[in-house]
Amino acid sequence: MSAPNTNIEKQARRHRGPLIGMALAALFGVGLIVFWLFEESAQSDPPAPQDPQGQVQEAPTSAAPVTPAPGEGAIIPQGGEVPAPATPAQPAP
């Protein structure tokens, strides 16, 4: 069955308002999502810790070498040389 009165210009005029409203609602939703993403990214990098006098503290540096736990892979130094694996001490007879 087809519609008895098909007037394309009249239908376009009647649907213009709802279509504009739906487009505005979609743009508002996209704008909220973009605002949320920018707000989250701005808060993701916390400021450096400060002491009570308001001065920025530097991160502590450690000169001690890091040894992997048993079963973990060895850490390769920046020079590219792979150290020889450590052998466990033999018990005395």
LINVEN-V372384 format. One record per pair of residues at least 12 apart in sequence whose C-alpha atoms are under 6 Angstrom apart, sorted by the first residue. I is the first residue (numbers start at 1). J is the second residue. Records with the same first field share a line. If there is no record, write none. Layout:
I=J  J
This chain:
none
